[in-house]
Amino acid sequence: MTDNKKLSEEKCSSSLLIAEDSGNTDVDVSAPKNVAEIQEIKSSVDNDLSEKTTQFSDAEEEIHNTLYKEF
């Protein structure tokens, strides 16, 4: 067994034990298992956040322009 796989399995086991101790039995067993998957998810989240931030800024600017429009 590779060190990464063994470490991943140990982390999953630890997560399950912590979840059981806290009374949380809804553990996501489909959690990413390696760094590449985590980086891909992070990149996707970062892109989504960037897009939402841009949309918010655009909306904020539109509201500002509407409220302070000179007549």
A tleap script that builds the chain and sets N, CA, C and O, in Angstrom:
source leaprc.protein.ff14SB
mol = sequence {
  NMET THR ASP ASN LYS LYS LEU SER GLU GLU
  LYS CYS SER SER SER LEU LEU ILE ALA GLU
  ASP SER GLY ASN THR ASP VAL ASP VAL SER
  ALA PRO LYS ASN VAL ALA GLU ILE GLN GLU
  ILE LYS SER SER VAL ASP ASN ASP LEU SER
  GLU LYS THR THR GLN PHE SER ASP ALA GLU
  GLU GLU ILE HIE ASN THR LEU TYR LYS GLU
  CPHE
}
set mol.1.N position { 0.857 -1.179 0.000 }
set mol.1.CA position { 0.000 0.000 0.000 }
set mol.1.C position { 0.901 1.240 0.000 }
set mol.1.O position { 1.861 1.311 0.766 }
set mol.2.N position { 0.594 2.195 -0.844 }
set mol.2.CA position { 1.399 3.405 -0.904 }
set mol.2.C position { 1.157 4.253 0.332 }
set mol.2.O position { 0.132 4.128 1.002 }
set mol.3.N position { 2.124 5.118 0.620 }
set mol.3.CA position { 1.999 5.982 1.792 }
set mol.3.C position { 0.809 6.919 1.671 }
set mol.3.O position { 0.096 7.154 2.647 }
set mol.4.N position { 0.590 7.462 0.459 }
set mol.4.CA position { -0.537 8.380 0.263 }
set mol.4.C position { -1.866 7.686 0.489 }
set mol.4.O position { -2.760 8.237 1.131 }
set mol.5.N position { -1.997 6.475 -0.039 }
set mol.5.CA position { -3.249 5.740 0.125 }
set mol.5.C position { -3.470 5.398 1.593 }
set mol.5.O position { -4.582 5.524 2.107 }
set mol.6.N position { -2.412 4.968 2.258 }
set mol.6.CA position { -2.509 4.626 3.674 }
set mol.6.C position { -2.898 5.858 4.485 }
set mol.6.O position { -3.763 5.781 5.357 }
set mol.7.N position { -2.259 6.997 4.199 }
set mol.7.CA position { -2.569 8.241 4.898 }
set mol.7.C position { -4.010 8.660 4.643 }
set mol.7.O position { -4.710 9.092 5.559 }
set mol.8.N position { -4.452 8.530 3.391 }
set mol.8.CA position { -5.823 8.877 3.036 }
set mol.8.C position { -6.815 8.019 3.806 }
set mol.8.O position { -7.814 8.520 4.323 }
set mol.9.N position { -6.532 6.719 3.877 }
set mol.9.CA position { -7.417 5.816 4.610 }
set mol.9.C position { -7.431 6.142 6.102 }
set mol.9.O position { -8.471 6.054 6.753 }
set mol.10.N position { -6.264 6.518 6.639 }
set mol.10.CA position { -6.199 6.886 8.054 }
set mol.10.C position { -7.009 8.152 8.314 }
set mol.10.O position { -7.705 8.246 9.325 }
set mol.11.N position { -6.922 9.125 7.408 }
set mol.11.CA position { -7.688 10.361 7.562 }
set mol.11.C position { -9.181 10.085 7.496 }
set mol.11.O position { -9.956 10.649 8.269 }
set mol.12.N position { -9.586 9.216 6.572 }
set mol.12.CA position { -11.002 8.869 6.462 }
set mol.12.C position { -11.472 8.179 7.734 }
set mol.12.O position { -12.560 8.472 8.230 }
set mol.13.N position { -10.675 7.276 8.263 }
set mol.13.CA position { -11.027 6.582 9.498 }
set mol.13.C position { -11.150 7.575 10.644 }
set mol.13.O position { -12.082 7.495 11.444 }
set mol.14.N position { -10.208 8.511 10.722 }
set mol.14.CA position { -10.251 9.528 11.770 }
set mol.14.C position { -11.502 10.380 11.643 }
set mol.14.O position { -12.151 10.694 12.640 }
set mol.15.N position { -11.841 10.752 10.414 }
set mol.15.CA position { -13.034 11.560 10.184 }
set mol.15.C position { -14.292 10.824 10.618 }
set mol.15.O position { -15.200 11.418 11.199 }
set mol.16.N position { -14.338 9.535 10.334 }
set mol.16.CA position { -15.497 8.743 10.735 }
set mol.16.C position { -15.597 8.659 12.253 }
set mol.16.O position { -16.689 8.759 12.812 }
set mol.17.N position { -14.467 8.478 12.918 }
set mol.17.CA position { -14.477 8.404 14.375 }
set mol.17.C position { -14.917 9.729 14.987 }
set mol.17.O position { -15.714 9.747 15.925 }
set mol.18.N position { -14.408 10.825 14.466 }
set mol.18.CA position { -14.799 12.144 14.962 }
set mol.18.C position { -16.292 12.362 14.737 }
set mol.18.O position { -16.989 12.867 15.617 }
set mol.19.N position { -16.776 11.984 13.572 }
set mol.19.CA position { -18.197 12.147 13.262 }
set mol.19.C position { -19.053 11.323 14.206 }
set mol.19.O position { -20.089 11.788 14.680 }
set mol.20.N position { -18.615 10.089 14.481 }
set mol.20.CA position { -19.382 9.241 15.382 }
set mol.20.C position { -19.375 9.817 16.793 }
set mol.20.O position { -20.401 9.795 17.473 }
set mol.21.N position { -18.234 10.331 17.240 }
set mol.21.CA position { -18.141 10.913 18.574 }
set mol.21.C position { -19.028 12.139 18.717 }
set mol.21.O position { -19.586 12.382 19.787 }
set mol.22.N position { -19.163 12.914 17.641 }
set mol.22.CA position { -19.960 14.138 17.701 }
set mol.22.C position { -21.439 13.869 17.440 }
set mol.22.O position { -22.258 14.785 17.512 }
set mol.23.N position { -21.779 12.635 17.142 }
set mol.23.CA position { -23.167 12.300 16.863 }
set mol.23.C position { -23.557 12.540 15.418 }
set mol.23.O position { -24.706 12.311 15.043 }
set mol.24.N position { -22.623 12.998 14.602 }
set mol.24.CA position { -22.886 13.252 13.195 }
set mol.24.C position { -22.610 11.976 12.406 }
set mol.24.O position { -21.462 11.552 12.277 }
set mol.25.N position { -23.651 11.381 11.891 }
set mol.25.CA position { -23.470 10.158 11.114 }
set mol.25.C position { -23.565 10.418 9.618 }
set mol.25.O position { -23.450 9.487 8.820 }
set mol.26.N position { -23.775 11.672 9.228 }
set mol.26.CA position { -23.873 12.024 7.807 }
set mol.26.C position { -22.494 12.385 7.274 }
set mol.26.O position { -22.229 13.543 6.953 }
set mol.27.N position { -21.631 11.404 7.183 }
set mol.27.CA position { -20.275 11.631 6.699 }
set mol.27.C position { -20.251 11.445 5.196 }
set mol.27.O position { -20.755 10.452 4.671 }
set mol.28.N position { -19.660 12.412 4.507 }
set mol.28.CA position { -19.558 12.349 3.047 }
set mol.28.C position { -18.402 11.431 2.672 }
set mol.28.O position { -17.238 11.830 2.710 }
set mol.29.N position { -18.738 10.198 2.310 }
set mol.29.CA position { -17.698 9.234 1.953 }
set mol.29.C position { -17.166 9.467 0.544 }
set mol.29.O position { -16.202 8.822 0.130 }
set mol.30.N position { -17.784 10.381 -0.192 }
set mol.30.CA position { -17.306 10.673 -1.535 }
set mol.30.C position { -16.348 11.867 -1.521 }
set mol.30.O position { -16.068 12.461 -2.563 }
set mol.31.N position { -15.853 12.208 -0.340 }
set mol.31.CA position { -14.918 13.327 -0.218 }
set mol.31.C position { -13.685 13.067 -1.076 }
set mol.31.O position { -13.292 11.918 -1.275 }
set mol.32.N position { -13.081 14.131 -1.581 }
set mol.32.CA position { -11.904 13.963 -2.426 }
set mol.32.C position { -10.810 13.195 -1.685 }
set mol.32.O position { -10.594 13.384 -0.488 }
set mol.33.N position { -10.139 12.342 -2.416 }
set mol.33.CA position { -9.159 11.465 -1.796 }
set mol.33.C position { -7.713 11.882 -2.074 }
set mol.33.O position { -6.786 11.343 -1.468 }
set mol.34.N position { -7.519 12.817 -2.968 }
set mol.34.CA position { -6.135 13.188 -3.250 }
set mol.34.C position { -6.012 14.691 -3.501 }
set mol.34.O position { -7.005 15.402 -3.660 }
set mol.35.N position { -4.788 15.138 -3.531 }
set mol.35.CA position { -4.489 16.560 -3.660 }
set mol.35.C position { -5.028 17.120 -4.969 }
set mol.35.O position { -5.545 18.237 -4.986 }
set mol.36.N position { -4.922 16.381 -6.055 }
set mol.36.CA position { -5.392 16.869 -7.357 }
set mol.36.C position { -6.895 17.150 -7.324 }
set mol.36.O position { -7.351 18.164 -7.851 }
set mol.37.N position { -7.661 16.252 -6.705 }
set mol.37.CA position { -9.106 16.470 -6.611 }
set mol.37.C position { -9.417 17.699 -5.758 }
set mol.37.O position { -10.301 18.487 -6.094 }
set mol.38.N position { -8.694 17.856 -4.667 }
set mol.38.CA position { -8.907 19.002 -3.791 }
set mol.38.C position { -8.556 20.291 -4.517 }
set mol.38.O position { -9.289 21.275 -4.413 }
set mol.39.N position { -7.450 20.302 -5.248 }
set mol.39.CA position { -7.044 21.491 -5.997 }
set mol.39.C position { -8.065 21.826 -7.080 }
set mol.39.O position { -8.351 22.999 -7.318 }
set mol.40.N position { -8.612 20.810 -7.734 }
set mol.40.CA position { -9.626 21.033 -8.767 }
set mol.40.C position { -10.881 21.666 -8.152 }
set mol.40.O position { -11.450 22.605 -8.708 }
set mol.41.N position { -11.297 21.146 -7.013 }
set mol.41.CA position { -12.474 21.695 -6.329 }
set mol.41.C position { -12.205 23.125 -5.873 }
set mol.41.O position { -13.056 23.999 -6.035 }
set mol.42.N position { -11.022 23.366 -5.303 }
set mol.42.CA position { -10.657 24.712 -4.857 }
set mol.42.C position { -10.674 25.690 -6.025 }
set mol.42.O position { -11.185 26.803 -5.903 }
set mol.43.N position { -10.118 25.275 -7.146 }
set mol.43.CA position { -10.099 26.127 -8.329 }
set mol.43.C position { -11.518 26.461 -8.782 }
set mol.43.O position { -11.814 27.605 -9.129 }
set mol.44.N position { -12.386 25.464 -8.775 }
set mol.44.CA position { -13.776 25.670 -9.165 }
set mol.44.C position { -14.470 26.639 -8.216 }
set mol.44.O position { -15.199 27.531 -8.652 }
set mol.45.N position { -14.243 26.464 -6.925 }
set mol.45.CA position { -14.847 27.352 -5.922 }
set mol.45.C position { -14.303 28.766 -6.083 }
set mol.45.O position { -15.062 29.732 -6.018 }
set mol.46.N position { -12.991 28.895 -6.292 }
set mol.46.CA position { -12.385 30.210 -6.493 }
set mol.46.C position { -12.971 30.907 -7.715 }
set mol.46.O position { -13.242 32.107 -7.678 }
set mol.47.N position { -13.166 30.154 -8.797 }
set mol.47.CA position { -13.750 30.731 -10.009 }
set mol.47.C position { -15.189 31.178 -9.769 }
set mol.47.O position { -15.592 32.258 -10.202 }
set mol.48.N position { -15.961 30.338 -9.072 }
set mol.48.CA position { -17.343 30.694 -8.750 }
set mol.48.C position { -17.392 31.942 -7.876 }
set mol.48.O position { -18.216 32.829 -8.097 }
set mol.49.N position { -16.506 32.007 -6.883 }
set mol.49.CA position { -16.460 33.166 -5.994 }
set mol.49.C position { -16.106 34.429 -6.770 }
set mol.49.O position { -16.700 35.486 -6.555 }
set mol.50.N position { -15.145 34.313 -7.665 }
set mol.50.CA position { -14.745 35.456 -8.479 }
set mol.50.C position { -15.904 35.942 -9.334 }
set mol.50.O position { -16.138 37.145 -9.450 }
set mol.51.N position { -16.628 35.000 -9.934 }
set mol.51.CA position { -17.773 35.355 -10.772 }
set mol.51.C position { -18.865 36.035 -9.950 }
set mol.51.O position { -19.430 37.043 -10.374 }
set mol.52.N position { -19.159 35.482 -8.777 }
set mol.52.CA position { -20.202 36.058 -7.915 }
set mol.52.C position { -19.781 37.436 -7.412 }
set mol.52.O position { -20.614 38.335 -7.302 }
set mol.53.N position { -18.494 37.610 -7.107 }
set mol.53.CA position { -17.994 38.905 -6.655 }
set mol.53.C position { -18.158 39.947 -7.754 }
set mol.53.O position { -18.550 41.083 -7.487 }
set mol.54.N position { -17.858 39.558 -8.983 }
set mol.54.CA position { -18.018 40.471 -10.121 }
set mol.54.C position { -19.487 40.834 -10.309 }
set mol.54.O position { -19.814 42.000 -10.531 }
set mol.55.N position { -20.375 39.843 -10.220 }
set mol.55.CA position { -21.805 40.107 -10.351 }
set mol.55.C position { -22.283 41.049 -9.254 }
set mol.55.O position { -23.070 41.959 -9.513 }
set mol.56.N position { -21.810 40.834 -8.034 }
set mol.56.CA position { -22.205 41.685 -6.919 }
set mol.56.C position { -21.714 43.113 -7.143 }
set mol.56.O position { -22.458 44.070 -6.928 }
set mol.57.N position { -20.465 43.254 -7.572 }
set mol.57.CA position { -19.907 44.589 -7.818 }
set mol.57.C position { -20.678 45.309 -8.915 }
set mol.57.O position { -20.959 46.502 -8.801 }
set mol.58.N position { -21.018 44.591 -9.969 }
set mol.58.CA position { -21.791 45.186 -11.055 }
set mol.58.C position { -23.162 45.648 -10.564 }
set mol.58.O position { -23.618 46.740 -10.905 }
set mol.59.N position { -23.805 44.812 -9.768 }
set mol.59.CA position { -25.123 45.161 -9.236 }
set mol.59.C position { -25.019 46.348 -8.286 }
set mol.59.O position { -25.864 47.243 -8.309 }
set mol.60.N position { -23.990 46.355 -7.457 }
set mol.60.CA position { -23.778 47.457 -6.521 }
set mol.60.C position { -23.565 48.772 -7.267 }
set mol.60.O position { -24.099 49.810 -6.877 }
set mol.61.N position { -22.781 48.717 -8.340 }
set mol.61.CA position { -22.532 49.914 -9.146 }
set mol.61.C position { -23.825 50.393 -9.811 }
set mol.61.O position { -24.092 51.594 -9.861 }
set mol.62.N position { -24.618 49.463 -10.315 }
set mol.62.CA position { -25.890 49.819 -10.948 }
set mol.62.C position { -26.839 50.476 -9.941 }
set mol.62.O position { -27.502 51.464 -10.257 }
set mol.63.N position { -26.896 49.929 -8.746 }
set mol.63.CA position { -27.744 50.516 -7.697 }
set mol.63.C position { -27.258 51.917 -7.360 }
set mol.63.O position { -28.053 52.850 -7.252 }
set mol.64.N position { -25.952 52.059 -7.194 }
set mol.64.CA position { -25.377 53.369 -6.886 }
set mol.64.C position { -25.712 54.380 -7.983 }
set mol.64.O position { -26.127 55.501 -7.693 }
set mol.65.N position { -25.530 53.978 -9.247 }
set mol.65.CA position { -25.808 54.875 -10.362 }
set mol.65.C position { -27.282 55.249 -10.428 }
set mol.65.O position { -27.625 56.380 -10.771 }
set mol.66.N position { -28.151 54.302 -10.100 }
set mol.66.CA position { -29.592 54.558 -10.125 }
set mol.66.C position { -29.987 55.513 -9.000 }
set mol.66.O position { -30.783 56.428 -9.213 }
set mol.67.N position { -29.442 55.306 -7.824 }
set mol.67.CA position { -29.808 56.135 -6.673 }
set mol.67.C position { -29.261 57.557 -6.773 }
set mol.67.O position { -29.909 58.506 -6.330 }
set mol.68.N position { -28.085 57.704 -7.348 }
set mol.68.CA position { -27.436 59.010 -7.366 }
set mol.68.C position { -27.389 59.633 -8.757 }
set mol.68.O position { -26.537 60.471 -9.052 }
set mol.69.N position { -28.323 59.206 -9.603 }
set mol.69.CA position { -28.379 59.743 -10.957 }
set mol.69.C position { -28.745 61.234 -10.884 }
set mol.69.O position { -29.681 61.626 -10.187 }
set mol.70.N position { -27.996 62.036 -11.610 }
set mol.70.CA position { -28.306 63.459 -11.640 }
set mol.70.C position { -29.441 63.702 -12.634 }
set mol.70.O position { -29.445 63.176 -13.747 }
set mol.71.N position { -30.378 64.494 -12.207 }
set mol.71.CA position { -31.527 64.794 -13.062 }
set mol.71.C position { -31.306 66.054 -13.829 }
set mol.71.O position { -32.170 66.465 -14.604 }
savepdb mol mol.pdb
quit
